[in-house]
């Protein structure tokens, strides 16, 4: 269950959704390369997003490659994307604030050490 949460973190999900919106016919292999995520994890993420009703995977009707899919955002997917963006911003803002505090702390430490 913990592994599942790690794979389904807002950042990974948002990255996949963004890439699918930009190129609905992207293959999982190309998606994995583009996001630098293993093909197995991409497959897991795509299946999870489909299971949650965030995206639909449709076979190409006239595709020579019968494994080819077109990914389509659903209405629920659009709502989920908004939630994910909000979570992403909140998370990045927390990271920024923590980093800012660390920079201030170490800047003061450096000033103290230079005084010696």
N, C-alpha and C positions, 0 to 999 in steps of 0.2 A: 504494500500500500504506500509506503514512504517513497519507494522508487517511482511509483506512478505519479505521485505529487511532484517529484523532482522533474520528471519528463513533461508534465503538464503545467509547468510554471508559466506565469503570465507572459514572460519574455519570449519563451520558445513558441508558445501558442500564437502570440502576436506576430512574431517573425514569419511563421508559416502562413497565417492569414494574409499578411501583407504581400508575400510572394505569390500566393494563389490569386489574390485580387489583381496583381500586376500581370500575371500570366496564368490564366485558368487551365491551360493545357500543359503546364509544366509537369515533367515526369518526377516521380519520387526520387529517382537517382540524381536528376539535375537539381532538385530542391535540396537534397542532402549535400551535394557539392557546393551549392551557392551559400548555404547556411553553415557549412562546416559541421554538420551533425551526421552521425552514422545513418546509413540507409535503414537499419532496423528501428532506430529511434524515430525517423521520419515516418516510417510505416505505422508505428505505434501512435504517433501524434495525429496523423491523418485519420486513422481508424477511430481514435478517441474523439476528434472533432466531428466526424461523421456520426458516431454514436450519440453525441450530445446534441446533434441537430444543428450544428454551427455551419457545416458545409455539406453539400451533397456531391457525390462522385457519380458522374454520368459517363457511360461508355460512348465513345465517338461512334456515330452511326455509320459513317463511311470510312472509318479508319482501317488501314491495312494492318495496323498493329492492334489486334483485338484486346490487348492489355491497356490500350490508351484510354485515359480518362480526362474528362473536363470537370474541374472543381467549381462549384457554384456556391456563393454565399447565400445563406437563407436569411429570412427576416430575423430569426432567432440569432443567427450569426452576426448580424449587424448590431443587435443589442449587446451580444457578448463582446464584440470588438470594442464598443464604447466602454464597457466595464473593464476590459483588459487594458485599454489606454489609461483609464483613471488609475488602476492599480499600478501600472507601469510608472506613471508620473509620481504617484505617492512614494513608490519604492525608490525611484531615482532621486527624489527630493530628500528622502531620508539619507541616502548614500552621500549626497552632496553636503548636507548639514554635518554629517559625521566626518567627512573628509575635511571640511572647512575647520572644524574643531581640532582635528589632528594637526593640520597645517599651522594653526595658531599656536597650539601647544609646543610643537617642535621648533617653531620660529622663536618662541620665548626661550626654549631650552638652548638653542644655538646662541642666542644673545648672551645668556648667562655664562655659557662655556667660553665664549670669546672674551668675556670680562676677566677671566683668569689669566 
